[in-house]
Amino acid sequence: MILTEAALAGLIAEALARHGMSARNAVLVAAVVAAAERDGAASHGVLRMPGYIATLKSGWVDGTAEPVVEQPAPAIVMVDARNGFAQVAHAAAREAGLAAVREAGMAAICIRDSHHFAALWPDVEPFAEQGLVALTVVNTRSRIVVWGGKRKVLGTNPMAFACPRADAPPFVWDQASSLRAQGEVLLARTEGHRVPEGVGLDAAGNPTTDPAAILDGGALLPFGGHKGAGIAFMIEVLAAALTGGRFGFLDESAKFPGAQTSNAGQFLLLIDPARSAGDAFAGRVSALVAALREAGSERLPGEARQRRREQALRDGIVVPDAAYQRLLAMTQEATG
């Protein structure tokens, strides 16, 4: 099927609302899922819908949660997501965060008791489109083994960065602390192919390229060995210890059969470059990008996603028939 972004988001929102999410919250979450599909990030698009539905059914997440926003300091916005989805918390904190960064030049949004199950770049790109530098990190349930440990403690703990540049869309990248994101391993299992060596271990602690063995009782490994482990640790501190969110090793989703999301925390840093570099900042970023191209860099982070986005906006989003039929079924199936 070929759908417009609005049509796809509408179907996703309908499915989420049918399974217990409030209409407003469903629209916010659906927009991010549809954006991932639009940009070719299949690992975080419609593929994730069964996980959203299963988690809503399990009672692990509150699809009707209304976040509480507080501002304990001029440049700090605290958000209690109240066991709801992070996209809803973002929407609640957005205006306060923008006002704080415009006033102080720098601001932090600290979210706790939230569930993040989507691509991370949509959290930062809108701020870069307004001329800001944005960096965000999220901790997740324990999924990786680090520093020779015997069990999983830290999560895949993703991070995303965005900044404006002159005469071009913002520069955006998004990556996990593991060598492969959980969603990529899930996609490999769904499509029936193996993952590269070094991605993960099986339940016995042996290296494996079988995505099912990694997902079913196994573990992921950090990128770059001890260097990726250090990044994952830093994110656990920023997203959980600093925000008051749940540490990944304290995850209780196993008590809710079917739950797939992580109840954790998120830290988002906003910087107004006009306060330091003035109006020259976007041009300086473009000069840096030009230097990278002159050095032979043919593909920079986010560029392939931007090309896929332009094509999808022009020609529509191609949704495989099987995925489309599953999505339709979610909008129609009984919820009792």
N, C-alpha and C positions, 0 to 999 in steps of 0.2 A: 504494500500500500504506500501511496505517496500522500503525505499530509502536510498542511501548513503547521507552523509552530503553534499557533493559537488552537488549532483543532486538536493537535496531539496533547497539548497542555489541558485542554478541556476534558478529554477522555480520561487522562490521568487523575485530574481533580475529581471527576465523577466517581472513579473507582475508589479513591481514598475516602471520599465522603460516605460512600456506601458502606464502608467498613469502619465507621466510627470517628472519622476526623471531621471537625467542624468545617463548614463550607469555606470560611475565610482562610483557615490554616491549610486546607487542602489546596487552595489556589496558590499559596505561597510555596508549598513544597513541590507541587506539580510544575511550577515554572522552572525550577532548578532541574528536575528530572528531564523535562522536555528540552531545556537548553543543552544538557549533556548529549542527548540524542541528536540534536541539531548540529552540534559541533563534532560529531563522530566519536564521542567518548562513550562507546557502547557499554563499557564496564560499569558505568554509573547512570545509565539511561533506563530504558524500559526493562532491561535485564533485572534491575533491582526491585521492580514492582512486587513480585511474589514475597520478597523479604519485607517490604513495607507492610503489605497486607497481613502476613503471618505475625509480624511484631504487634500490629494493632490488635489482632485477634487474641494474642497472648495476654494482653493487659500490661505488658512491660513498659509501654509508652502511653502517654495521655494525648490523644489526638485533638482534644478540645482545650488543652492548656492555654492559659493567658499569662504571658510573662510579666514579671514585676521588675521595673527599671528604677534604679537608684543612682545618685551621683554623689558619692561620699567626698569627692575632691573635684576641683574644677576640671581636671583633665582625665578623670577616671569615671567610666560608666559601668556600673555593675548590673548584671541581668540574672535574675533567677528564672530559668526557663520552666520551672515547675514540672519537670519530667516530660516536657514537650520537645518538639523538633527544633533544631538550631535555627532553621530558616525563619521560623516564627519569632524567635528571640532576636534575630538580626533585624527584622522589620521593626520590632518594638524599640530597639536601641538606635536605629539609624539616625534619626533627627538629632537626638542628644549627642551622639558621637560626632556628627558633622558640626554642630554648634560648638562643641568643645575644642575640636581641632582648629576651627577658624579663629577661636578666641585665644587659645594657648599656643597654637603652632604644632602641638603634638597631643594625642589623646589615645587612651587605651580603653577598649571594650572588653570586659571580662564576663564570660558567660559560664554559668554552672548549672548542673542538673539538666543537661540538654542531650539530645540524640542527634548525631550527625551521620548521615548514611549516603551522602551525595558527593559529587565532585566539589573540590574546595575553591577552585578559581572563581566561581560565581560570587563568592563572598568578598573578593578583593577587587575584581575588575570594575565594578560600578564606581568605586571610590577613585580609581585611577582615571576614569572617564571624567571625573570632576577636578582633575589636576592634583590629586593627592597620591602620596606613596603609601601603600598598604601591605602589611605583612600579617598573616594569620597562621596559627597552629592549633591543632586539635589532637587530644589524646584519645585513644580507643581502648577497648578491652584487650587484655594481654594476648599477644599473638606472635611475638618474636622472642628468640633466645639471644642474649647478648653476653659478651665478655666471658665466654666459656660456661655460662650458667647451665643448670640442669633442668630448668623449667621456664616457661614463659612468664615474664613479669611486665615488660613494656609492650605497648601496642605498636601497630604500623605507623602511628603518629605522623600524619601528613602535615605538609606546610605549603603555603601558597604566597606568592609575591606579585605585586603589580605596581607599575609606575607609568606615568604619561611620557610620551615622546612627541617630538614635533612632526607634524604632517604624516602621522601614521597612527593606527590603533595603539592602545597601551601595550607595553611589554609585560607579558604575564607568564608565569610558570607555576606548576602545581606538581608536587611529588610526594611520595611516601618516604618514610625512613627505612622501610624494608626494600630489598632489591626489586621486588615486584609488589604492587599494591594488592591488597586482598581482592579487590574487584577484578583485577587482571587474572588472578589465579582462578577465581570463580568463573570468569569468562572462558578460560582454557578448559575447565572441566565441562562446561556447558557445550562447548564446540568440539570436545573430544580430542584435544591435542595436548601434548606434554609441555612443560615449562623448561627453561634453560637450567643447566646445572648451577647450583649455588643459590637457588631461590628458596629452598626449604628442606625440612626434615620430616620423616614419617613419625608415627607415634612411638617408635622404638628409639628415636634419635638418630636414625640413619639418613644420610643424604638421599634425596629422591627427586625425580623429575615428574612424578605422577601428581597432578593437582589434587585429585581426590584424597590421596594419602596425606598431603599437606593440610587440607581443609578438615579432614576427619580425624582429629586427634593429634595431628602433627603440628609443625610450627614453621613460621617464616624466619628468614635470616635478614639482618640489616644490610643495607648497601655499604660497600667499602669497609666491611669488618668493624673494627673498633671505632672508626670515624662515624659511620652511620649510627652505631650504638650510642655515641656521645650526643648526636643530634636527637635521637629518640628520647634520651634522658632529659635533655634540655626542654624538649616539648612537654614531657610529663610534668616538669616543674612549672612551666609557664601556663599550661592549659589546665592543670589540676591543682597543684599546690598553691599557685598564686590566685586562682579564681575561686577556689573552694569546691571545684568539681571533684568527681569520684576518680580515684586512681584506677588504672586499668586492671590491676590485680585484685581489686575489690569488686569486680563485676559480679552481679547476681542474676544475670539473664538466664542462667540454667534453671532457675526456679520457675521460669515462665516458658514452657515448651513452645517452640516455634519462634521465639524472639531472636532477632538477628542484629539489631542495632546495638550500639554502645551508649550507655548513659555515662557521660563524662563531662568535659569542659572545653572551652575554647577561649583563646586569647587573640585579640586583634589590635594591632598597633597602626595608628594613622599619623602621618606626618605631612605638614603643609610645606612643600619645598620652597615656596615663595618667601618663607621666613629666613631661609639661609642662602639659597642660590638665586633668589629673585626670579625674574622672568626668564632667565637663561637656562633653567633646569632642563626643560623638555628638549631644548636644542642640544644640550650637553649629552643627554642620553642618546639622542639620534647620532651624535658624533661618535659615541662609543660603539653603537651598533654598526656604523659605517666602517670603523676600524676593524671590527670583527669580520665583516664581510671581505674587506681588503686582505685580511689574513687567511682567507679561504673558508671561513665558516659559511656553509651553504644553507643550513637550516638552524634557526634560532628557536628557543622555546616559545610555544604558542602559535607559531606561524602556520603550521599544518592545520591546527584547530581553526585558525582564522579563515583559511582557504575553504575548509569544509563548511564553515558557517556561511560564507558568502554564497557557496553553491547551493546550500540548503535553503537559504532565504530566496534565492532566485528560482530554484527548480522544485523545492519542496523537500520534506524529510522522508527518506525511504525507510519504511519500517517493514521488516520481514513479515511475511504473511502469518507465520506461526506465532510470532510475538504480538502481532496485531489481534489475532483471534484470542490469545490469552488475555490481552488487555480488555477486549470487549466482554469476555466472560466475567472478568472482575467487576465490570460495571453492572452486571445482571444477576450474579449469583446471590443466593439467599445469604443473609448475614446471621441468622439465628442458629 
